[in-house]
Amino acid sequence: MVIRRGIILTAKYNKIGFFLVLWLACSTLIAAKVKFAIVAQNSLPTPIMANSIVSIQYLVTNQTTKTRQLTMRPIPGVTVFNPGQVDACTLPFTLAPGQSCRLNLRLHASQMGPGVSQGPVICKTRGNDSQPDPFLCSQPSYQDSLHVAIQSCTSGRCLPNSLTLALRRLTSQYRQQFGIPAVVAGIWLPGRGELIIEDGFADLSNLRPVSRLDHLRIGSVTKSFTVTVILQLISEGRLSLLTLLSQFMPGLQNSNATIADLANMRSGIFNYTEDTAFAAELLQDLTRSWLPAQLINIANRNLPYFPAGTNWHYSNTNTLILGLIIQQLSQHSIGQEIERRLLKPLGLKNTLYPLTMAIPTPFARGYGFSPLEDLTNANPSIAAASGAMISRLEDLKTWAIALGQGRSLTPTMQAQRLASLQPIVFQPCADTVPGRPLVTCPEYDRYGFGIGELSGWIGHTGEFFGYSSLVMYHPPSKGVIVIWMNIFGVGPHLPTKLFLDYLQLLA
């Protein structure tokens, strides 16, 4: 009887097991047929510090033949938000066959433990309680899934919470007050901590969240690269700080200006971007290609501001000329020399001197004027050696350190560069670009060979159609602050203004 009972029980359990396997197989098949495409619209950095808040957008599409009410399986530290999109996925959301919506996720690293390695999982809701049905779900491809590792805020790695909140609040206030699409800021203070802020949208057409991974046009920060190359050539004996411009371009007004005069904005040569006829022509077609010689000729048809070496006036023409001198001496383009001498040795893999209007992906679109216009497709030849370059946050941090510590120069030349910083008073602001209102800043307290000094920090500011930026290094503390925005032409140089307000909070 015992043996028979065992046989009966075994058969019973085998039968139950068979139906369980069959049920699971059917469930898997059902789930496989439910196709909710979930495609990431931007990438997330990894790893990130535990004080980070980052955002990602997914395009969710119902690829089934039925209208579905959907929701997202909860993920610790991840919230869904609606930035004001008509097509935002607001949990729960209903999609007809073929219909899509945008799922915006905000990741609060402090609430995510060691991080996340999958998701988001989108499921059909279960009954009327809006809970996810575990058997009708889809998730993104591995490439599009959430993969973020969190680095803990051990001693000295993150700024204090109260300071972090104040900096984030101030940044958000700037966005609201000045209508800035996006602000990305990095603050690295050895011994005190760091913070990266990503606030706003890289693309206003779909409200894609901005990221530290986005590329941007860095405008006049390019000048710090161009002048560094000319200082290298001086160290190599190819020319000197006292070499006259007439040796290279004898036909220009103020051709008795020296290389030093060009590098520290004391040549008196007219700034071609202040030529009203050029500005009007430029604004008619921002995609037009310009040769440096054309831009220099525009400057040369205007009288100099003052005799060479007697005063100070910011002029994009100065750095444009230095770029041509570099090309003449090296027999390579300015972009090739910047890449060979600076970008490759420093490992700046996401920085380039472009020859076309294309920007590497991912990138933030650039905006300007009022009402805001998309100015992304502006030709970098407008600025050439004075403002054509492209970069992103981490590379700009590396460049700030290299610039401030003289890593690309000999100690003697770096000492000369720092000694060149002289007090200045000027009007209008340094980056006088067509379309920007003329306002009194000043953006720097002192200016020297391709670097400026502001409140004890040294570096450079930048502005180009659609973008504005600031890259600063603090020699005493070895601190770095980088700020960029995808806005242009609104009056004051907003990254500089925000930087000064940051310093008050950090004091």
C-alpha positions as CSV (number, residue, x, y, z in Angstrom):
1,M,0.0,0.0,0.0
2,V,2.8,2.3,0.9
3,I,4.5,1.7,-2.5
4,R,1.3,2.2,-4.4
5,R,0.5,5.4,-2.5
6,G,4.0,6.7,-3.4
7,I,3.5,5.8,-7.0
8,I,0.2,7.7,-7.0
9,L,1.7,10.7,-5.3
10,T,4.6,10.8,-7.7
11,A,2.3,10.6,-10.7
12,K,0.2,13.4,-9.1
13,Y,3.2,15.7,-8.6
14,N,4.5,14.9,-12.1
15,K,1.1,16.0,-13.5
16,I,1.1,19.2,-11.4
17,G,4.7,19.9,-12.5
18,F,3.7,19.3,-16.2
19,F,0.9,21.8,-16.0
20,L,3.1,24.3,-14.1
21,V,5.7,24.1,-16.8
22,L,3.0,24.4,-19.5
23,W,1.5,27.4,-17.7
24,L,4.8,29.2,-17.4
25,A,5.6,28.4,-21.1
26,C,2.2,29.9,-22.1
27,S,2.8,32.9,-20.0
28,T,6.2,33.4,-21.6
29,L,4.7,33.1,-25.0
30,I,2.0,35.6,-24.1
31,A,4.6,38.0,-22.8
32,A,6.8,37.5,-25.9
33,K,3.8,38.5,-28.1
34,V,3.3,41.7,-26.1
35,K,5.7,44.2,-27.7
36,F,6.1,47.5,-25.9
37,A,9.2,49.0,-27.6
38,I,11.2,51.0,-25.1
39,V,14.0,53.0,-26.7
40,A,16.4,55.4,-24.9
41,Q,16.5,58.9,-26.3
42,N,19.7,59.8,-24.4
43,S,22.5,58.1,-22.5
44,L,23.3,58.1,-18.8
45,P,26.8,58.6,-17.4
46,T,28.3,55.8,-15.3
47,P,29.5,55.7,-12.6
48,I,28.0,58.8,-10.9
49,M,28.4,60.1,-7.4
50,A,25.7,59.5,-4.8
51,N,24.8,63.2,-4.8
52,S,23.9,63.1,-8.5
53,I,20.5,63.6,-10.0
54,V,20.4,62.5,-13.7
55,S,17.5,62.1,-16.2
56,I,16.8,59.9,-19.1
57,Q,14.0,59.8,-21.7
58,Y,12.5,56.7,-23.3
59,L,10.1,56.5,-26.2
60,V,7.6,53.8,-25.4
61,T,5.5,52.4,-28.3
62,N,2.7,49.9,-28.2
63,Q,3.5,47.5,-31.0
64,T,0.5,45.1,-30.2
65,T,-2.8,45.1,-32.0
66,K,-4.8,46.2,-28.8
67,T,-5.1,49.4,-26.9
68,R,-3.3,48.9,-23.6
69,Q,-3.2,50.6,-20.2
70,L,0.5,50.5,-19.1
71,T,2.6,51.3,-16.1
72,M,6.2,51.0,-15.0
73,R,7.5,48.5,-12.5
74,P,8.9,50.5,-9.6
75,I,12.6,51.1,-9.3
76,P,14.1,52.4,-6.1
77,G,15.3,56.0,-6.5
78,V,13.7,56.4,-9.9
79,T,10.7,58.7,-10.4
80,V,8.6,59.5,-13.4
81,F,8.1,63.2,-14.2
82,N,6.3,65.2,-16.9
83,P,8.3,68.3,-18.1
84,G,5.2,69.6,-19.8
85,Q,5.0,67.4,-22.8
86,V,1.7,66.7,-24.5
87,D,3.0,63.2,-25.3
88,A,4.5,62.4,-21.9
89,C,3.9,59.0,-20.3
90,T,2.1,59.7,-17.0
91,L,1.6,56.6,-15.0
92,P,-0.7,54.8,-15.8
93,F,-0.9,55.6,-19.5
94,T,-2.9,54.3,-22.3
95,L,-1.5,53.6,-25.8
96,A,-3.4,52.6,-28.9
97,P,-1.8,50.2,-31.3
98,G,1.3,52.0,-32.8
99,Q,0.9,54.9,-30.5
100,S,4.0,56.3,-28.5
101,C,4.7,58.4,-25.5
102,R,7.8,59.8,-23.8
103,L,8.7,58.3,-20.5
104,N,10.9,60.8,-18.5
105,L,12.8,59.3,-15.6
106,R,14.7,61.1,-12.9
107,L,17.3,59.0,-11.1
108,H,18.2,60.1,-7.5
109,A,21.5,58.4,-6.9
110,S,21.3,58.9,-3.1
111,Q,18.3,56.5,-3.1
112,M,19.6,53.9,-5.4
113,G,22.1,52.0,-3.3
114,P,24.9,50.5,-5.5
115,G,23.0,51.4,-8.7
116,V,20.7,49.8,-11.3
117,S,21.5,47.3,-14.0
118,Q,18.1,46.8,-15.8
119,G,14.8,48.4,-16.7
120,P,12.6,50.2,-17.0
121,V,10.1,47.4,-17.3
122,I,6.8,48.4,-18.8
123,C,3.8,46.2,-18.0
124,K,0.1,46.0,-18.8
125,T,-1.9,47.1,-15.7
126,R,-3.6,44.4,-13.7
127,G,-7.4,44.8,-13.5
128,N,-8.4,48.2,-12.2
129,D,-5.8,48.8,-9.6
130,S,-3.1,50.1,-12.0
131,Q,-0.6,47.6,-10.7
132,P,1.8,46.0,-13.2
133,D,0.7,42.6,-14.5
134,P,3.9,40.5,-14.1
135,F,3.0,38.3,-17.1
136,L,2.5,41.1,-19.6
137,C,5.7,43.1,-19.5
138,S,8.5,44.3,-21.8
139,Q,11.9,45.9,-21.1
140,P,14.4,47.7,-23.3
141,S,17.3,46.0,-25.2
142,Y,20.5,45.6,-23.1
143,Q,21.9,48.7,-24.9
144,D,19.0,50.8,-23.9
145,S,18.6,49.5,-20.4
146,L,19.4,51.5,-17.2
147,H,23.1,50.7,-16.4
148,V,24.3,53.1,-13.7
149,A,26.8,52.4,-10.9
150,I,26.7,54.7,-7.8
151,Q,29.9,55.8,-6.0
152,S,29.3,56.5,-2.4
153,C,29.9,59.9,-0.8
154,T,32.8,59.0,1.4
155,S,34.7,61.7,3.2
156,G,35.6,64.6,1.0
157,R,34.0,63.1,-2.2
158,C,30.7,65.0,-2.2
159,L,29.8,68.5,-1.2
160,P,27.7,68.8,1.9
161,N,24.0,68.2,1.4
162,S,23.0,71.7,2.4
163,L,25.4,73.2,0.0
164,T,24.4,70.8,-2.8
165,L,20.7,71.8,-2.3
166,A,21.6,75.5,-2.4
167,L,23.6,75.2,-5.6
168,R,20.9,73.2,-7.3
169,R,18.3,75.7,-6.2
170,L,20.3,78.6,-7.5
171,T,20.9,76.9,-10.8
172,S,17.1,76.2,-11.2
173,Q,16.4,79.8,-10.4
174,Y,18.7,81.0,-13.2
175,R,16.9,78.7,-15.6
176,Q,13.6,80.1,-14.7
177,Q,14.6,83.8,-14.5
178,F,16.5,83.9,-17.8
179,G,14.6,81.2,-19.8
180,I,17.7,79.0,-20.2
181,P,16.9,75.7,-21.8
182,A,19.7,73.8,-20.0
183,V,22.5,74.3,-17.6
184,V,25.3,71.8,-17.0
185,A,27.8,72.6,-14.2
186,G,30.7,70.8,-12.7
187,I,32.2,71.8,-9.4
188,W,35.3,69.9,-8.2
189,L,36.9,71.2,-4.9
190,P,39.7,68.9,-3.6
191,G,39.2,68.1,0.1
192,R,35.6,69.6,0.0
193,G,33.8,67.4,-2.5
194,E,32.3,67.6,-6.0
195,L,28.9,68.1,-7.6
196,I,27.7,67.8,-11.2
197,I,24.4,69.6,-12.0
198,E,22.4,68.7,-15.1
199,D,19.3,70.9,-15.2
200,G,17.0,71.3,-18.2
201,F,16.7,70.2,-21.8
202,A,19.1,69.5,-24.6
203,D,16.4,69.7,-27.2
204,L,13.3,71.8,-26.8
205,S,11.5,70.0,-29.6
206,N,11.2,66.8,-27.5
207,L,12.3,68.0,-24.1
208,R,15.1,65.5,-24.0
209,P,17.0,65.9,-20.7
210,V,20.4,67.5,-20.8
211,S,23.4,65.4,-19.8
212,R,27.0,65.9,-18.9
213,L,27.7,63.6,-21.9
214,D,26.3,66.2,-24.3
215,H,28.7,68.1,-26.6
216,L,28.5,71.8,-27.2
217,R,30.2,74.6,-29.0
218,I,32.6,76.2,-26.5
219,G,33.1,79.5,-28.4
220,S,35.9,81.7,-27.1
221,V,37.3,79.0,-24.8
222,T,38.9,78.1,-28.1
223,K,41.2,81.1,-27.6
224,S,42.9,79.4,-24.7
225,F,43.8,76.5,-27.0
226,T,45.0,78.6,-29.9
227,V,47.2,80.8,-27.7
228,T,48.6,77.8,-25.9
229,V,49.8,76.5,-29.3
230,I,51.4,79.9,-30.1
231,L,53.2,79.8,-26.7
232,Q,54.5,76.3,-27.5
233,L,55.9,77.6,-30.8
234,I,57.6,80.4,-28.9
235,S,59.2,78.0,-26.5
236,E,60.5,76.0,-29.6
237,G,62.2,79.2,-30.9
238,R,59.9,79.5,-34.0
239,L,59.1,83.1,-33.0
240,S,59.0,85.3,-29.9
241,L,56.6,87.3,-27.9
242,L,58.2,90.4,-29.4
243,T,57.9,89.2,-33.0
244,L,56.0,91.8,-35.1
245,L,52.8,91.1,-36.9
246,S,54.3,92.7,-40.0
247,Q,56.6,89.7,-40.4
248,F,53.5,87.7,-41.3
249,M,50.9,90.2,-42.5
250,P,52.6,93.5,-43.4
251,G,49.4,94.9,-45.0
252,L,47.3,95.1,-41.9
253,Q,46.7,98.2,-39.9
254,N,48.7,98.1,-36.6
255,S,51.0,95.6,-38.1
256,N,53.6,96.8,-35.6
257,A,51.7,94.9,-32.9
258,T,53.7,92.1,-31.3
259,I,52.6,88.4,-30.8
260,A,52.2,89.3,-27.1
261,D,49.8,92.2,-28.1
262,L,47.7,89.7,-30.1
263,A,47.7,87.1,-27.3
264,N,46.6,89.5,-24.6
265,M,44.2,91.7,-26.6
266,R,46.4,94.8,-26.7
267,S,47.0,95.1,-30.5
268,G,44.2,97.7,-31.0
269,I,43.1,95.8,-34.2
270,F,39.4,96.0,-34.8
271,N,37.2,93.2,-33.8
272,Y,35.5,92.0,-37.0
273,T,32.4,90.8,-35.2
274,E,31.7,94.4,-34.2
275,D,31.4,95.4,-37.9
276,T,27.8,96.3,-38.4
277,A,27.6,95.4,-42.1
278,F,29.2,92.0,-41.4
279,A,26.8,91.4,-38.5
280,A,23.8,92.1,-40.7
281,E,25.2,89.8,-43.4
282,L,26.0,87.1,-41.0
283,L,22.6,87.0,-39.3
284,Q,21.0,86.5,-42.7
285,D,22.7,83.1,-43.1
286,L,24.5,81.5,-40.2
287,T,25.3,78.5,-42.3
288,R,27.6,80.4,-44.7
289,S,31.2,79.4,-44.7
290,W,33.8,82.1,-44.2
291,L,37.6,82.1,-44.7
292,P,39.8,83.6,-42.0
293,A,41.3,86.0,-44.6
294,Q,37.8,87.3,-45.3
295,L,37.2,88.0,-41.7
296,I,40.5,89.7,-41.2
297,N,39.8,91.9,-44.3
298,I,36.5,92.9,-42.6
299,A,38.5,94.0,-39.5
300,N,41.0,95.8,-41.6
301,R,38.5,98.0,-43.3
302,N,37.8,99.6,-39.9
303,L,40.2,101.9,-38.0
304,P,42.1,100.4,-35.1
305,Y,40.9,101.2,-31.6
306,F,44.3,102.6,-30.5
307,P,48.0,102.3,-31.3
308,A,49.3,98.8,-30.7
309,G,50.3,98.1,-27.1
310,T,48.8,101.2,-25.5
311,N,45.4,99.9,-24.3
312,W,43.2,96.9,-24.1
313,H,40.2,95.8,-26.2
314,Y,38.9,92.3,-26.7
315,S,39.1,91.4,-30.4
316,N,38.3,88.1,-32.0
317,T,40.5,89.2,-34.9
318,N,43.6,88.9,-32.7
319,T,43.2,85.1,-32.2
320,L,42.1,84.6,-35.8
321,I,45.4,86.1,-36.8
322,L,47.3,83.9,-34.4
323,G,45.6,80.9,-35.9
324,L,46.9,81.8,-39.4
325,I,50.4,82.4,-38.0
326,I,50.3,78.9,-36.5
327,Q,49.3,77.5,-39.9
328,Q,52.1,79.4,-41.6
329,L,54.8,78.3,-39.2
330,S,53.7,74.6,-38.9
331,Q,52.3,74.1,-42.5
332,H,49.4,72.4,-40.8
333,S,45.9,73.7,-40.1
334,I,45.2,75.2,-36.7
335,G,42.8,72.3,-36.0
336,Q,45.6,69.7,-36.7
337,E,48.1,71.5,-34.5
338,I,45.6,71.8,-31.6
339,E,44.8,68.1,-31.9
340,R,48.5,67.0,-32.2
341,R,49.8,69.3,-29.5
342,L,47.0,69.5,-27.0
343,L,44.0,67.2,-27.5
344,K,45.9,63.9,-27.9
345,P,48.6,64.4,-25.2
346,L,45.9,65.4,-22.7
347,G,43.5,62.6,-23.7
348,L,40.7,65.1,-24.7
349,K,38.8,62.5,-26.8
350,N,35.6,64.4,-26.9
351,T,37.0,67.8,-27.9
352,L,37.6,68.8,-31.5
353,Y,38.2,71.6,-33.9
354,P,35.4,71.0,-36.5
355,L,35.5,71.7,-40.2
356,T,31.8,71.4,-40.7
357,M,28.6,72.3,-38.9
358,A,28.2,68.7,-37.6
359,I,28.4,68.1,-33.8
360,P,29.2,64.7,-32.4
361,T,26.4,62.9,-30.7
362,P,25.1,63.2,-28.2
363,F,24.9,67.0,-28.3
364,A,22.7,69.8,-26.9
365,R,21.0,72.0,-29.4
366,G,21.8,75.7,-29.1
367,Y,19.2,78.5,-28.8
368,G,19.2,82.2,-28.7
369,F,17.5,85.5,-29.2
370,S,13.9,86.3,-28.1
371,P,11.7,84.5,-28.7
372,L,14.2,81.6,-28.7
373,E,15.4,80.3,-32.0
374,D,17.3,77.1,-32.8
375,L,20.8,78.2,-33.7
376,T,22.5,74.8,-33.6
377,N,23.4,74.9,-37.3
378,A,25.8,77.8,-37.3
379,N,29.0,77.5,-39.3
380,P,32.0,77.3,-37.0
381,S,34.1,79.1,-39.6
382,I,32.4,82.3,-38.4
383,A,34.8,82.1,-35.4
384,A,37.6,79.8,-36.6
385,A,40.7,80.0,-34.3
386,S,38.9,82.4,-32.0
387,G,35.9,80.2,-31.2
388,A,35.2,77.2,-33.4
389,M,35.8,74.3,-31.0
390,I,33.5,71.7,-29.5
391,S,33.8,69.8,-26.2
392,R,31.9,68.4,-23.2
393,L,32.0,68.7,-19.5
394,E,34.7,66.1,-18.4
395,D,37.1,67.3,-21.1
396,L,36.6,70.9,-20.1
397,K,37.5,69.9,-16.5
398,T,40.7,68.3,-17.8
399,W,41.5,71.4,-19.9
400,A,40.9,73.7,-16.9
401,I,43.5,71.9,-14.9
402,A,46.0,71.8,-17.8
403,L,45.5,75.5,-18.5
404,G,45.8,76.5,-14.8
405,Q,48.8,74.3,-14.1
406,G,50.6,74.8,-17.3
407,R,50.7,71.1,-18.3
408,S,51.0,71.9,-22.0
409,L,53.8,74.5,-21.5
410,T,57.3,74.7,-20.1
411,P,57.4,76.1,-16.5
412,T,59.1,79.2,-17.8
413,M,56.4,79.9,-20.4
414,Q,53.6,79.2,-17.9
415,A,55.2,81.7,-15.5
416,Q,55.2,84.2,-18.4
417,R,51.6,83.5,-19.1
418,L,50.5,84.1,-15.5
419,A,52.6,87.2,-15.4
420,S,50.8,88.5,-18.5
421,L,47.5,88.9,-16.5
422,Q,46.9,92.6,-16.3
423,P,43.9,94.6,-14.9
424,I,41.4,95.6,-17.5
425,V,38.3,97.8,-17.9
426,F,36.2,97.4,-20.9
427,Q,32.8,97.9,-22.5
428,P,31.0,96.0,-23.9
429,C,31.5,92.4,-22.7
430,A,34.4,90.4,-23.9
431,D,32.5,88.1,-26.3
432,T,31.0,90.7,-28.6
433,V,29.0,88.5,-31.0
434,P,26.5,89.7,-33.6
435,G,23.0,89.7,-32.1
436,R,24.1,89.9,-28.5
437,P,23.1,93.2,-26.7
438,L,26.1,95.3,-25.8
439,V,26.4,95.3,-22.0
440,T,29.0,96.2,-19.4
441,C,30.3,93.1,-17.6
442,P,33.2,92.9,-17.1
443,E,33.7,89.2,-17.5
444,Y,37.3,89.3,-16.2
445,D,39.2,91.3,-13.6
446,R,42.5,90.7,-15.5
447,Y,43.4,89.3,-18.9
448,G,46.6,87.8,-20.3
449,F,47.9,85.4,-22.9
450,G,44.7,83.6,-23.8
451,I,43.5,83.4,-20.2
452,G,41.4,85.6,-17.9
453,E,41.3,85.9,-14.2
454,L,38.1,86.4,-12.2
455,S,38.0,86.5,-8.4
456,G,41.2,84.6,-8.1
457,W,40.2,81.9,-10.6
458,I,41.9,81.7,-14.0
459,G,40.5,80.3,-17.3
460,H,38.3,81.5,-20.1
461,T,34.7,82.2,-21.0
462,G,33.1,81.5,-24.3
463,E,30.0,82.3,-26.4
464,F,29.0,81.1,-29.8
465,F,25.6,81.1,-31.5
466,G,23.4,79.0,-29.3
467,Y,25.9,78.4,-26.5
468,S,27.8,80.0,-23.6
469,S,30.4,78.6,-21.3
470,L,33.0,79.2,-18.6
471,V,36.1,77.1,-17.7
472,M,37.9,78.1,-14.4
473,Y,40.7,76.8,-12.3
474,H,41.6,78.0,-8.8
475,P,45.4,77.7,-8.2
476,P,45.5,77.9,-4.4
477,S,42.9,75.1,-3.9
478,K,43.3,73.3,-7.3
479,G,39.5,73.6,-7.6
480,V,37.7,73.5,-11.0
481,I,34.3,75.0,-12.0
482,V,32.9,74.4,-15.5
483,I,29.5,75.8,-16.5
484,W,27.8,75.7,-19.9
485,M,24.4,76.6,-21.2
486,N,22.6,76.2,-24.5
487,I,21.6,79.8,-24.7
488,F,23.0,82.9,-26.4
489,G,22.2,86.5,-27.0
490,V,20.3,87.4,-23.9
491,G,22.6,90.2,-22.5
492,P,24.9,89.3,-19.7
493,H,27.2,86.4,-20.0
494,L,25.1,84.0,-17.8
495,P,27.8,81.4,-17.0
496,T,30.0,84.1,-15.6
497,K,27.1,85.6,-13.6
498,L,26.2,82.1,-12.2
499,F,29.9,81.4,-11.5
500,L,30.1,84.5,-9.3
501,D,27.0,83.5,-7.4
502,Y,28.3,80.0,-7.0
503,L,31.4,81.5,-5.4
504,Q,29.3,83.3,-2.8
505,L,27.7,80.0,-1.8
506,L,31.0,78.2,-1.7
507,A,32.8,80.9,0.4
